[in-house]
């Protein structure tokens, strides 16, 4: 099925408050993932691997690093007609405010959808991890003669309470939608016949609730009509339920790995899953790779360290006696002697320090970029360009659930987070008095 007339819109998201402090200086899609990628690379790679080469990314908050990454990474040859372009929130004669939601963001850029050769519009989230061929979704859409097709994944009752769940008839048409059903009565209203799920080639295994993945394929004219006739601001809560009532909406079933990276906990667990011995999502896929910015970095050098079930990115230096277990190590990391890193995500550095700068900082008592000798990092996320001294302890020993904001050490979802550009001195350990220190 040809995707040449499909235009993709990747939604850059709002403030990303649930991923704070990782979103203090960047938007959600720009947050690093698996050491060398950014989250935005996932939907953009899915588009490229599917043959969808006309892509707009809608951005609003903290978007400088995202813009820079896209500009440096995604360049198509001049004969393909492909592009990845930014549609940033801006004041125009028609719109004077920020995006008020996902649907409002598309409405404010509606002129970009009105080219004569666009037949379908693919709406994607910029903060999910999955691998999908959108040509298969287009085939479902065309075969059903649908106005709207939504991707759905079968889930158990326990997961359904945090998702939007659809009721599907025997032909795959979506008849109803319920956001975050909580009671058994609500779940029964949107339960799907397991036999239908089996006919889609999916082993249900007790998963008889079809959850929305937030991936929509619209006939372009249908989308324009829905946006023009309403002032709805959000696709999931308003536009999609309205489409069910007025349009032909069908389900495209999906049964691969899918993770919505919306919280510190989900981000942390997703990265550790990727570093595991048998990752549920394989980065090394010859048929559908995940693309990112090409960097001219040296190979990582490891000197007498022990590394197990971990991802180690380019340009790192891991010194003698270091122990790294079940962790993700980002670009340009310098890990000192006898450092212990367990169950942690280290995002790396944007640049190398010069010898002169290291000497100047050392004279002022400022640690070098990286993790100093004898430091222990466990159950933590260490953001970019962090300086951690010798024999420090980056561990949530006190079992804090959440703490106040800090320039040095913050806890979110019981996970210790060292914010970007933080300086942690030699011998530092978190104390109750440092709850917001």
Phi and psi in degrees as a GROMACS rama.xvg file:
@    title "Ramachandran Plot"
@    xaxis  label "Phi"
@    yaxis  label "Psi"
@TYPE xy
-72.5897  135.54  UNK-2
-109.604  14.7395  UNK-3
-63.9326  -24.28  UNK-4
-104.419  19.7646  UNK-5
-98.4676  130.83  UNK-6
-108.669  130.152  UNK-7
-101.664  137.457  UNK-8
-119.178  115.765  UNK-9
-100.846  120.145  UNK-10
-84.5145  120.749  UNK-11
-77.9237  -8.51283  UNK-12
85.2773  171.708  UNK-13
-93.2498  -137.584  UNK-14
-70.945  -20.4305  UNK-15
65.2541  39.697  UNK-16
-63.7333  -29.8473  UNK-17
-74.7498  -14.4883  UNK-18
-101.564  6.24555  UNK-19
-65.6826  140.267  UNK-20
-91.4295  6.37098  UNK-21
-64.4067  -23.5076  UNK-22
-101.791  16.0661  UNK-23
-63.9205  -38.6502  UNK-24
-118.914  5.03884  UNK-25
-151.936  161.626  UNK-26
-80.5654  163.803  UNK-27
-55.1248  -48.6112  UNK-28
-64.2103  -17.591  UNK-29
-89.3536  -3.17089  UNK-30
-66.3396  132.145  UNK-31
-60.8033  151.093  UNK-32
-140.952  134.338  UNK-33
54.6449  34.6365  UNK-34
87.7718  -49.213  UNK-35
-125.174  -2.68335  UNK-36
-107.216  174.312  UNK-37
-120.734  156.397  UNK-38
-58.0588  -35.7447  UNK-39
-60.357  -24.3837  UNK-40
-62.3372  -25.3925  UNK-41
-69.0179  -58.4951  UNK-42
-63.9337  -34.6472  UNK-43
-66.7934  -38.9105  UNK-44
-66.9684  -39.5858  UNK-45
-58.8489  -40.9747  UNK-46
-62.4469  -49.6046  UNK-47
-62.131  -44.3473  UNK-48
-66.6237  -23.1036  UNK-49
-89.6994  -7.18511  UNK-50
89.2911  3.93294  UNK-51
-84.3055  111.266  UNK-52
-116.805  2.84417  UNK-53
-112.24  108.902  UNK-54
-136.232  130.246  UNK-55
-111.326  140.309  UNK-56
-113.635  119.109  UNK-57
-92.6964  119.28  UNK-58
-127.232  161.213  UNK-59
-149.11  -54.2881  UNK-60
-101.82  136.63  UNK-61
44.9733  51.1972  UNK-62
-98.4148  3.57064  UNK-63
-61.1482  -50.6737  UNK-64
-66.4327  -33.3252  UNK-65
-64.9417  -45.7018  UNK-66
-59.6985  -43.9688  UNK-67
-62.4315  -43.5804  UNK-68
-63.1849  -45.8629  UNK-69
-64.8603  -41.7135  UNK-70
-63.2092  -38.9327  UNK-71
-79.6894  -19.1826  UNK-72
-103.941  -46.913  UNK-73
-107.415  93.3405  UNK-74
-127.328  123.094  UNK-75
-98.4005  159.046  UNK-76
-70.1615  154.236  UNK-77
-69.1986  -9.92736  UNK-78
-96.4047  -12.3828  UNK-79
-83.2873  -24.2635  UNK-80
77.4654  4.4112  UNK-81
-81.7201  156.723  UNK-82
-162.516  154.342  UNK-83
-125.037  111.558  UNK-84
-124.151  151.989  UNK-85
-90.4852  133.27  UNK-86
-115.236  92.6154  UNK-87
-86.2153  149.628  UNK-88
-58.6225  133.413  UNK-89
-153.023  158.154  UNK-90
-83.9482  131.63  UNK-91
-132.676  179.779  UNK-92
-65.2674  -27.0301  UNK-93
-91.5564  -28.2391  UNK-94
-136.654  129.689  UNK-95
-111.589  -2.60164  UNK-96
-122.411  179.601  UNK-97
-70.7594  165.856  UNK-98
-61.5962  133.19  UNK-99
-98.8796  1.46958  UNK-100
165.143  178.35  UNK-101
-64.8616  -42.8014  UNK-102
-69.5094  -37.8525  UNK-103
-64.6032  -35.8393  UNK-104
-61.7476  -42.0112  UNK-105
-69.0642  -41.9944  UNK-106
-59.2838  -40.202  UNK-107
-69.099  -14.5273  UNK-108
-117.477  30.4663  UNK-109
-64.4479  -26.0535  UNK-110
-64.5009  -26.9936  UNK-111
-71.3084  -13.8296  UNK-112
-96.4351  -5.44769  UNK-113
-95.5922  12.6622  UNK-114
-66.9329  142.774  UNK-115
-64.4288  -27.8109  UNK-116
-89.929  5.5529  UNK-117
-91.4429  123.447  UNK-118
-109.166  -33.8764  UNK-119
-131.296  149.345  UNK-120
-123.037  123.757  UNK-121
-101.706  119.947  UNK-122
-101.603  122.035  UNK-123
-126.195  153.597  UNK-124
-90.0847  146.433  UNK-125
-93.2863  10.1184  UNK-126
-137.833  45.5213  UNK-127
-129.568  152.437  UNK-128
-116.074  117.842  UNK-129
-170.282  169.701  UNK-130
-130.2  118.277  UNK-131
-141.268  140.779  UNK-132
-92.3318  108.233  UNK-133
-69.0992  -16.1655  UNK-134
-64.7447  -33.0137  UNK-135
-66.6761  -38.9235  UNK-136
-66.2036  -39.0822  UNK-137
-63.9312  -38.012  UNK-138
-61.698  -43.9193  UNK-139
-58.4339  -45.3622  UNK-140
-60.2915  -46.1968  UNK-141
-71.8393  -41.3104  UNK-142
-64.1847  -32.8936  UNK-143
-88.5344  -4.50103  UNK-144
52.1727  45.713  UNK-145
-82.5065  155.068  UNK-146
-86.2858  -37.4334  UNK-147
-138.438  137.756  UNK-148
-125.475  135.688  UNK-149
-120.85  139.806  UNK-150
-81.5573  134.633  UNK-151
-133.97  150.906  UNK-152
-127.534  135.331  UNK-153
-72.7001  136.285  UNK-154
-137.194  161.317  UNK-155
-80.7343  168.357  UNK-156
-57.623  -38.2502  UNK-157
-61.2179  -37.0577  UNK-158
-82.1341  -26.2578  UNK-159
-64.6649  -27.0099  UNK-160
-67.2464  -12.3767  UNK-161
-108.854  7.28425  UNK-162
-130.082  169.295  UNK-163
-88.6572  129.899  UNK-164
-118.528  139.486  UNK-165
-109.732  146.042  UNK-166
-97.6902  127.08  UNK-167
-121.196  137.985  UNK-168
-86.827  -175.633  UNK-169
-67.1603  -13.1465  UNK-170
-102.995  0.871859  UNK-171
90.5688  6.67733  UNK-172
-81.5662  137.094  UNK-173
-81.0532  121.868  UNK-174
-105.258  -20.3795  UNK-175
-159.132  165.218  UNK-176
-149.873  135.196  UNK-177
-135.363  124.057  UNK-178
-82.6048  119.898  UNK-179
51.7447  61.7639  UNK-180
-63.5149  138.708  UNK-181
-113.467  -36.1063  UNK-182
-99.4046  163.521  UNK-183
-62.622  -37.4159  UNK-184
-62.1342  -41.5313  UNK-185
-66.5878  -41.4413  UNK-186
-64.1159  -38.7011  UNK-187
-63.9516  -28.4675  UNK-188
-66.2593  -27.4988  UNK-189
-118.909  17.5309  UNK-190
-75.0312  138.889  UNK-191
-101.798  142.828  UNK-192
-60.688  119.738  UNK-193
-57.0672  -28.9806  UNK-194
-64.3176  -36.8908  UNK-195
-66.0094  -41.709  UNK-196
-62.426  -41.186  UNK-197
-61.7657  -37.6956  UNK-198
-66.7869  -16.7914  UNK-199
-86.5716  6.2911  UNK-200
81.1492  19.5237  UNK-201
-111.855  127.678  UNK-202
-80.4663  105.021  UNK-203
-62.8533  -41.3939  UNK-204
50.891  44.7942  UNK-205
83.1487  -0.406743  UNK-206
-92.0206  93.0289  UNK-207
-115.546  26.5619  UNK-208
-125.748  124.808  UNK-209
-96.2248  112.332  UNK-210
-96.1996  143.203  UNK-211
-69.9886  135.735  UNK-212
-95.0618  -0.347828  UNK-213
71.8071  25.1862  UNK-214
-117.565  117.412  UNK-215
-123.471  139.806  UNK-216
-120.051  116.07  UNK-217
-108.706  142.65  UNK-218
-60.6793  131.596  UNK-219
-55.2254  -46.2756  UNK-220
-66.7853  -32.3505  UNK-221
-64.578  -43.7206  UNK-222
-64.046  -43.9425  UNK-223
-60.813  -39.0632  UNK-224
-65.8811  -44.2605  UNK-225
-64.3042  -38.5487  UNK-226
-74.0558  -33.9451  UNK-227
-74.7392  -32.7689  UNK-228
-91.3559  -4.46111  UNK-229
-134.695  168.041  UNK-230
-112.703  24.6648  UNK-231
-57.2739  143.307  UNK-232
-108.869  -17.1756  UNK-233
-130.808  135.335  UNK-234
-68.1888  -51.4093  UNK-235
-65.0234  -42.0633  UNK-236
-87.7779  -24.9952  UNK-237
-127.234  -56.6146  UNK-238
-64.7491  -47.2051  UNK-239
-63.6208  -48.3971  UNK-240
-58.9188  -37.0685  UNK-241
-66.0572  -37.8947  UNK-242
-64.2762  -35.3868  UNK-243
-60.193  -38.962  UNK-244
-73.1178  -32.8802  UNK-245
-112.824  -16.4582  UNK-246
-127.34  172.082  UNK-247
-88.2676  107.623  UNK-248
-114.657  124.992  UNK-249
-121.67  159.77  UNK-250
-99.5549  136.555  UNK-251
-107.384  106.636  UNK-252
-74.6557  143.838  UNK-253
-136.953  139.811  UNK-254
-135.669  29.6305  UNK-255
-97.8231  -170.946  UNK-256
-70.1243  135.179  UNK-257
-149.503  126.633  UNK-258
-136.502  126.814  UNK-259
-88.4282  111.398  UNK-260
-90.0393  77.0818  UNK-261
-108.321  -13.7663  UNK-262
-131.824  164.818  UNK-263
-58.6564  -41.6171  UNK-264
-62.3544  -48.1976  UNK-265
-66.4062  -36.6348  UNK-266
-63.8861  -46.8714  UNK-267
-60.3571  -49.7127  UNK-268
-67.282  -37.3046  UNK-269
-60.2175  -45.6608  UNK-270
-63.9465  -42.7752  UNK-271
-65.897  -35.1434  UNK-272
-62.2438  -39.6641  UNK-273
-66.1306  -27.3704  UNK-274
-87.1175  -6.82509  UNK-275
-71.7357  167.824  UNK-276
-61.2602  -38.8479  UNK-277
-124.904  80.4586  UNK-278
-65.3362  140.429  UNK-279
-71.2454  -17.8794  UNK-280
-127.405  117.562  UNK-281
-91.5904  115.699  UNK-282
-69.6487  -35.7385  UNK-283
-84.649  76.846  UNK-284
-117.557  114.044  UNK-285
-67.9323  -30.635  UNK-286
-85.0742  -27.9257  UNK-287
-142.461  73.438  UNK-288
-70.6655  161.69  UNK-289
-98.2177  121.145  UNK-290
-90.2817  156.652  UNK-291
-158.651  -177.102  UNK-292
-67.3615  131.419  UNK-293
-75.0811  131.221  UNK-294
-125.437  144.658  UNK-295
-96.6342  79.3272  UNK-296
-116.31  149.187  UNK-297
-72.0845  164.535  UNK-298
-62.8608  154.776  UNK-299
-70.9729  143.685  UNK-300
-113.664  127.851  UNK-301
-122.447  123.876  UNK-302
-120.28  89.9339  UNK-303
69.0382  31.0327  UNK-304
-100.285  163.187  UNK-305
-111.997  119.477  UNK-306
-127.471  128.744  UNK-307
-139.994  135.014  UNK-308
47.143  56.4647  UNK-309
-141.989  160.64  UNK-310
-107.303  127.693  UNK-311
-120.629  119.62  UNK-312
-85.6354  -179.414  UNK-313
-70.5098  153.616  UNK-314
74.8983  19.6359  UNK-315
-93.981  158.193  UNK-316
-127.268  115.86  UNK-317
-116.343  114.792  UNK-318
-87.4685  172.148  UNK-319
-57.155  136.661  UNK-320
85.3848  -5.73814  UNK-321
-68.4178  146.006  UNK-322
-124.201  121.875  UNK-323
-125.34  120.985  UNK-324
-132.762  131.274  UNK-325
47.0268  55.0845  UNK-326
-140.739  165.321  UNK-327
-115.899  126.431  UNK-328
-115.24  119.541  UNK-329
-81.7853  -173.092  UNK-330
-65.1227  141.236  UNK-331
62.4332  24.1875  UNK-332
-70.3332  137.922  UNK-333
-113.304  114.409  UNK-334
-116.405  117.235  UNK-335
-75.1113  -179.788  UNK-336
-63.5785  138.064  UNK-337
59.9478  20.9467  UNK-338
-71.9907  142.899  UNK-339
-118.58  122.371  UNK-340
-125.855  116.963  UNK-341
-130.424  138.002  UNK-342
47.5819  52.1198  UNK-343
-140.046  161.77  UNK-344
-123.187  112.922  UNK-345
-107.55  115.94  UNK-346
-80.7257  -15.2726  UNK-347
94.0629  -160.586  UNK-348
-130.807  151.357  UNK-349
-84.0247  -15.0378  UNK-350
-158.707  165.435  UNK-351
-92.8729  141.37  UNK-352
-77.2415  141.351  UNK-353
-78.1342  158.626  UNK-354
-60.1182  -38.0313  UNK-355
-64.1636  -44.6772  UNK-356
-64.3099  -39.5643  UNK-357
-62.6626  -40.9238  UNK-358
-66.9503  -41.5626  UNK-359
-62.9966  -45.3252  UNK-360
-66.1977  -38.794  UNK-361
-62.1352  -37.3554  UNK-362
-65.9629  -24.8785  UNK-363
-95.5379  4.73419  UNK-364
78.9611  19.7296  UNK-365
-100.75  124.614  UNK-366
-63.2328  157.629  UNK-367
-69.9055  158.821  UNK-368
-63.0983  133.73  UNK-369
123.156  -158.358  UNK-370
-120.418  119.192  UNK-371
-76.233  165.191  UNK-372
-51.2536  133.24  UNK-373
75.6483  3.80379  UNK-374
-75.4384  147.853  UNK-375
-115.964  127.159  UNK-376
-124.145  120.029  UNK-377
-143.938  131.996  UNK-378
60.3438  41.3814  UNK-379
-135.205  161.823  UNK-380
-117.961  124.743  UNK-381
-112.305  114.056  UNK-382
-73.083  -176.233  UNK-383
-72.8862  152.753  UNK-384
58.8586  33.8756  UNK-385
-88.6742  145.496  UNK-386
-116.624  108.965  UNK-387
-113.958  123.887  UNK-388
-74.1049  -168.24  UNK-389
-79.8519  144.896  UNK-390
54.3824  34.7604  UNK-391
-87.0124  169.131  UNK-392
-133.799  109.437  UNK-393
-105.907  79.6483  UNK-394
-144.752  141.07  UNK-395
-85.7094  69.5186  UNK-396
-64.6758  -25.9979  UNK-397
-89.5498  -0.311456  UNK-398
67.6178  27.6763  UNK-399
-61.1452  140.614  UNK-400
-80.6904  -52.1572  UNK-401
-150.041  146.084  UNK-402
-125.829  172.267  UNK-403
-68.6901  168.51  UNK-404
-64.9082  148.607  UNK-405
-151.008  152.524  UNK-406
-84.6662  -3.59424  UNK-407
-127.212  -42.1678  UNK-408
-155.797  117.606  UNK-409
-128.135  147.665  UNK-410
-116.162  128.643  UNK-411
-131.984  130.612  UNK-412
53.0718  35.9424  UNK-413
70.367  9.33469  UNK-414
-105.712  127.919  UNK-415
-72.463  133.438  UNK-416
-128.188  124.166  UNK-417
-97.9143  114.667  UNK-418
-68.0568  164.468  UNK-419
-56.8434  138.928  UNK-420
67.7658  13.1515  UNK-421
-68.625  153.713  UNK-422
-121.799  118.753  UNK-423
-114.685  117.092  UNK-424
-73.919  168.286  UNK-425
-54.2906  137.542  UNK-426
73.8891  8.16103  UNK-427
-73.182  138.433  UNK-428
-135.537  148.412  UNK-429
-75.0933  129.555  UNK-430
-119.173  158.386  UNK-431
-52.1775  -33.245  UNK-432
-70.2116  -14.1168  UNK-433
-93.8472  16.2315  UNK-434
-50.0451  -33.6447  UNK-435
-133.684  28.0097  UNK-436
